[in-house]
């Protein structure tokens, strides 16, 4: 299954002889589907229908929908002036203009451009025809957004796959450094052992226990094995219908093994490899947050 990003853009358009409709969609990360539909007032009664359309096509994310509806043809009888609102604006602005000594030329003409002062009242059949266009443009915009999300998801999947492969390559480096690391540990133990042997009243049982504990603490074989398994598990689930949450959990387990390996390493080359692993893992964690 293709990976889908939560972020993206989409657009759709439709028109008839009366209106033209443009829909712009912008999607960002979000745990749930959060829709913000900005419809003109005359069509807000249809918002529930649009929400159902979006919910049927999308799973998660914060989605903003911008609707630009332009009237191409209007009959004179369709214009409606909100006289009370226009009078209110006129009185208030005239009073303020008088106090400030401002030029009030063409005030009434300008007031006609104020929100809800001059509206177009369309017949019910025309509203339904226009609504069909809005719905069609919305479908086109959603398809455009989902295409963008799929393309973005492919790029995310490739980037995460490359990061996991680099982490596996760093594990191979750690394995290559292991003989040198083991020899260094042996030399340290031998040096300390000579010092202890020269001491009087040494508790040999306690010394052996401490030595065993030290050797166990230095062993990173299990961490290497588990990290390799986690990397394979991540890649196995990357293109499955598992979603970003499961990949996030696997990444957390990878991080635990990398951190433990770093704390046990006591070797500069291995520590450098661990730093590189952490850098790639941080990239993965950021990218996982953007997956649906």
VENGIJO-V859511 format. One record per residue. N is the residue number from 1. RES is the residue in one small letter. D_FIRST is the distance of its C-alpha to the first C-alpha in Angstrom with 2 decimals. Layout:
BEGIN
[[N & RES & D_FIRST] [N & RES & D_FIRST]]
END
This chain:
BEGIN
[[1 & x & 0.00] [2 & x & 3.80] [3 & x & 6.52] [4 & x & 9.20] [5 & x & 12.83] [6 & x & 15.49] [7 & x & 18.14] [8 & x & 18.82] [9 & x & 21.34] [10 & x & 21.65] [11 & x & 24.66] [12 & x & 25.98] [13 & x & 29.46] [14 & x & 31.64] [15 & x & 35.40] [16 & x & 38.32] [17 & x & 42.05] [18 & x & 42.45] [19 & x & 39.60] [20 & x & 36.72] [21 & x & 33.64] [22 & x & 31.37] [23 & x & 28.49] [24 & x & 27.08] [25 & x & 24.19] [26 & x & 23.68] [27 & x & 21.02] [28 & x & 21.50] [29 & x & 20.30] [30 & x & 21.19] [31 & x & 20.68] [32 & x & 21.02] [33 & x & 20.98] [34 & x & 24.33] [35 & x & 25.48] [36 & x & 28.58] [37 & x & 29.61] [38 & x & 32.73] [39 & x & 34.30] [40 & x & 37.90] [41 & x & 40.26] [42 & x & 40.88] [43 & x & 37.25] [44 & x & 36.51] [45 & x & 37.24] [46 & x & 34.00] [47 & x & 31.86] [48 & x & 30.69] [49 & x & 29.27] [50 & x & 27.33] [51 & x & 26.03] [52 & x & 24.71] [53 & x & 22.96] [54 & x & 21.30] [55 & x & 20.40] [56 & x & 18.73] [57 & x & 16.43] [58 & x & 15.91] [59 & x & 15.32] [60 & x & 17.12] [61 & x & 19.22] [62 & x & 22.75] [63 & x & 23.03] [64 & x & 26.33] [65 & x & 27.20] [66 & x & 30.33] [67 & x & 32.12] [68 & x & 34.85] [69 & x & 36.88] [70 & x & 39.88] [71 & x & 42.66] [72 & x & 43.85] [73 & x & 46.62] [74 & x & 48.69] [75 & x & 51.85] [76 & x & 54.68] [77 & x & 54.84] [78 & x & 51.27] [79 & x & 52.22] [80 & x & 52.98] [81 & x & 54.75] [82 & x & 54.55] [83 & x & 58.24] [84 & x & 58.43] [85 & x & 55.60] [86 & x & 57.09] [87 & x & 60.53] [88 & x & 59.20] [89 & x & 57.58] [90 & x & 60.74] [91 & x & 63.13] [92 & x & 61.20] [93 & x & 60.62] [94 & x & 64.19] [95 & x & 65.62] [96 & x & 63.55] [97 & x & 64.44] [98 & x & 68.11] [99 & x & 68.01] [100 & x & 66.34] [101 & x & 68.36] [102 & x & 65.24] [103 & x & 65.27] [104 & x & 64.16] [105 & x & 64.24] [106 & x & 61.68] [107 & x & 60.49] [108 & x & 59.94] [109 & x & 57.86] [110 & x & 55.63] [111 & x & 55.32] [112 & x & 53.84] [113 & x & 50.72] [114 & x & 50.29] [115 & x & 47.42] [116 & x & 48.24] [117 & x & 51.74] [118 & x & 51.12] [119 & x & 48.42] [120 & x & 47.61] [121 & x & 47.96] [122 & x & 46.14] [123 & x & 46.80] [124 & x & 44.44] [125 & x & 43.36] [126 & x & 42.67] [127 & x & 40.64] [128 & x & 38.46] [129 & x & 38.01] [130 & x & 37.12] [131 & x & 34.71] [132 & x & 32.86] [133 & x & 32.49] [134 & x & 31.24] [135 & x & 28.57] [136 & x & 27.56] [137 & x & 27.47] [138 & x & 25.37] [139 & x & 22.73] [140 & x & 22.75] [141 & x & 22.56] [142 & x & 19.56] [143 & x & 17.67] [144 & x & 18.93] [145 & x & 17.87] [146 & x & 14.25] [147 & x & 14.23] [148 & x & 15.88] [149 & x & 13.48] [150 & x & 10.48] [151 & x & 12.92] [152 & x & 14.13] [153 & x & 10.83] [154 & x & 10.47] [155 & x & 14.05] [156 & x & 13.63] [157 & x & 11.08] [158 & x & 13.59] [159 & x & 16.46] [160 & x & 15.42] [161 & x & 14.79] [162 & x & 18.24] [163 & x & 19.82] [164 & x & 18.86] [165 & x & 20.20] [166 & x & 23.32] [167 & x & 23.82] [168 & x & 23.74] [169 & x & 26.23] [170 & x & 28.42] [171 & x & 28.45] [172 & x & 29.78] [173 & x & 32.40] [174 & x & 33.41] [175 & x & 33.91] [176 & x & 36.03] [177 & x & 38.15] [178 & x & 38.70] [179 & x & 41.92] [180 & x & 43.49] [181 & x & 42.53] [182 & x & 43.95] [183 & x & 47.13] [184 & x & 47.55] [185 & x & 47.25] [186 & x & 49.80] [187 & x & 52.22] [188 & x & 51.99] [189 & x & 52.57] [190 & x & 55.48] [191 & x & 57.09] [192 & x & 56.79] [193 & x & 58.02] [194 & x & 61.18] [195 & x & 61.87] [196 & x & 61.47] [197 & x & 63.66] [198 & x & 66.41] [199 & x & 66.38] [200 & x & 68.76] [201 & x & 67.90] [202 & x & 64.24] [203 & x & 62.29] [204 & x & 60.66] [205 & x & 58.56] [206 & x & 57.20] [207 & x & 56.62] [208 & x & 54.67] [209 & x & 52.50] [210 & x & 51.80] [211 & x & 51.02] [212 & x & 48.54] [213 & x & 46.88] [214 & x & 46.71] [215 & x & 45.16] [216 & x & 42.50] [217 & x & 41.75] [218 & x & 41.37] [219 & x & 39.01] [220 & x & 35.40] [221 & x & 34.19] [222 & x & 32.19] [223 & x & 30.55] [224 & x & 29.51] [225 & x & 28.09] [226 & x & 26.18] [227 & x & 24.81] [228 & x & 23.56] [229 & x & 21.90] [230 & x & 20.27] [231 & x & 18.97] [232 & x & 17.43] [233 & x & 15.97] [234 & x & 14.48] [235 & x & 12.86] [236 & x & 11.65] [237 & x & 9.91] [238 & x & 8.90] [239 & x & 5.27] [240 & x & 5.31] [241 & x & 6.12] [242 & x & 9.36] [243 & x & 10.21] [244 & x & 12.92] [245 & x & 15.65] [246 & x & 14.72] [247 & x & 14.25] [248 & x & 17.55] [249 & x & 19.28] [250 & x & 18.43] [251 & x & 19.75] [252 & x & 22.86] [253 & x & 23.54] [254 & x & 23.25] [255 & x & 25.75] [256 & x & 28.17] [257 & x & 28.40] [258 & x & 28.88] [259 & x & 31.59] [260 & x & 33.37] [261 & x & 33.35] [262 & x & 34.91] [263 & x & 37.58] [264 & x & 38.58] [265 & x & 38.52] [266 & x & 42.07] [267 & x & 41.26] [268 & x & 40.90] [269 & x & 38.44] [270 & x & 36.13] [271 & x & 36.49] [272 & x & 35.47] [273 & x & 32.34] [274 & x & 31.58] [275 & x & 32.05] [276 & x & 29.54] [277 & x & 27.01] [278 & x & 27.67] [279 & x & 27.21] [280 & x & 23.73] [281 & x & 22.83] [282 & x & 24.11] [283 & x & 21.83] [284 & x & 18.80] [285 & x & 20.18] [286 & x & 20.71] [287 & x & 17.24] [288 & x & 15.67] [289 & x & 17.91] [290 & x & 16.31] [291 & x & 12.74] [292 & x & 12.03]]
END
